[in-house]
Amino acid sequence: MSERFATLDIEQRLIDLQIELPAVPRPIANFVPWQRHGDIIYLAGQVCELNGDAVYKGRVGDVVDLAAAQDGARICALNLLAALREALGHDLNRVSSCLRLGGFVHCAPDFLSVPHVINGASDLFHDLFGPTIGAHARTAVGVAQLPRGASVEVDAIFAVS
């Protein structure tokens, strides 16, 4: 682990990066925002919504461009962080590793930059947690539709103490 991130206080890092986490979005169907099993927290998929409204709607590569879709993935990551913080009793310093992200992009059939969209979420986790804790395995998939017409959805799995 680099010296810079060795004693990183994640809550302070949020302040330093001028990141304010949104309220945890409440599920629109029969599931919970997070589930903990031992030292693993599974986070349900979050779409690019703020206060219950999808910020970006429609197909990426059609009505939504790459930059907007990347911002949408970042919003998904902010929602995931809010759920993770809730799961950890408001202490993100208990995160020991971001294990995996799953990204889903509502895109046009010929849109080939699906992985680049999900970088919006990956980059946020790398910036916040550093190169060791923030590194993760990932899947990025183009899909025909997402809840609420959202352009992007991301889920995650974290190891915690």
N, C-alpha and C positions, 0 to 999 in steps of 0.2 A: 504494500500500500504506500502511496506517495506521502511524503511529509505533510503536504498541504491538506490531505484528507484524513490523516491518521487520527486526529482528535476533533474531527468535524462535528459540530453541533448542528444537527439538521434543522431544528426549530430556528436557530439563529440564521442558518443558511437561507431559509425561506424569507426572512426579513431582509437579508443582504441582497437577495435576488429580486426583492420587491414582489414576492408572490403571496397573494392572499387566497387561501383555499376557499372554494365555495361550500355551501351547505351540501351535505351528502344527498344526492338525488334519491328519492324514494322509488322503489320498484313499481312498475306499471303492471306487473303480473305476479304470479305465485313463486317468488324467490326472495332471498335476502341479499343485501349489498355485499356482504362478506361472510365467510365461514372460516373458523380457525380449527385446525387439527394439529395438536402438538405445537411445534415451532414453525408451522407453515400456515400462512393466511392466503386463502383463495378469494380473489376479488371478482365479483360479477362484472360482466361487461358494462361499460359506461359509454353512452353516446355523447356527442359534442353538444351537450345542453347546459344551459345556465338558467336557474330558476324555473325549471320545467319546460323550457322552450329550446328546441334545437336551433343552434346558432347557424349551422350550415346544413342546408337541405338540398337533396337532389344528387344527381350523378356527377361524380368527379370525372373530369375530362369532357363534360358536356355543359352543365350549368355552373359547376364549381371548379375553379382552377387549382393547380397543385399547391400554390402558396396558401390559399384559403383552406384546403384540405389538411395541410400540415398544421395549421393553426387549430383546426378542428381536432386533430389527434392530440395536440397539446391540451386542449380543453378536456378531452377524455381523460388524459393523464392527471389533470388537476382534480377531476372528480374521483379518480381512483385514489389519489393521495388523501382526499378528504375521507373516503371510506376507510382507508388504511389507518389514518390517524384516529378515527373513531374506534376501530378494532383494537388499537393499542393504548386506549385510555388517554389519547391526546399526546402521545410521546413517540414521535417518529425516530427518535434516537435509538429505539429498540430494533430498528431494521438492521439485519445483518447481511441480507442479499436480496436483490431483485433477481428472481430465478428465471421468469419467463413472461413475455408479453404475447398476447394474441391480438392481431389487428384485422379489422374487417372494413373494407372500403366499398361503398355503394358506387360503382363506377360504370362508365361506358364500356361496351365489349372490347373496344380497341385500346383502352387505357392500360399502358404497360408499366406505369411508375407506382404501382401499389406499395412496394416496400419503401419508397421515398416518402409517401404520405405518412406512414407509421413512424418515420424518423421524428416527426413532431412530438410523439410521446417518448420515444427512446432518448432523444436529445435532452428532454427535460429531466428524466431520471438520471442520466449521466451527469448533467450539470448540478443537480441537487445532491446526489449521493456519492459522486466521484467515480473514478474509473474502475474501482474494484467492486464496491457494493452496487453501483449502478449498472454494471455489465450484466447482460441477460441473453438467454436464448429467445428466439422470436419466430412467430409465424405471421405472414401478411397475406391476406386473401381478398380477392375481389368478389363481391356478392351482388345479387340482383336487387336486394332491398334491405333496409335496416329499420328498427323501430322508430316511430314518429317521423319517418322520412329522412332521418339523419344521414349525413354523408359518411360519417366515420364512427366506429365503435372499437373500443379497446378493452381487453380484460388483462389480469395480471396475477402472478403468484409470487409471494414474498416469503423469505425465511426471516424469522424474528426471534428475539430473546424474551 
